[in-house]
Amino acid sequence: MSDVDRYDAACHAMQSGVAAEHGRGSNDGSPKHLRVGINSAFVGNAAIARLLIEKGVFTLAEYTAAQADEMEREVRRYEERLSAAMGTTVTLS
């Protein structure tokens, strides 16, 4: 599986974790609040990545692999929180 495919799969799994937490009553912000935070994070992340790639600190392929790795870690964090909250093993995909 490519790093892009890994990242996409992990994003979907993380989205399932967010939906599960919301279904359990989580109130982590209004849609406007969340959208502003997401957009700000994307812009900041893109700016840093672009600068570091342009300066030759790492390649786009290395960055893509690191993103997939980190999204998979985020999925594991959701699985752990949901498993603890629900008293059963939760596997997101």
Helices and strands as residue ranges (DSSP letters): H 3-23, H 31-54, H 60-86
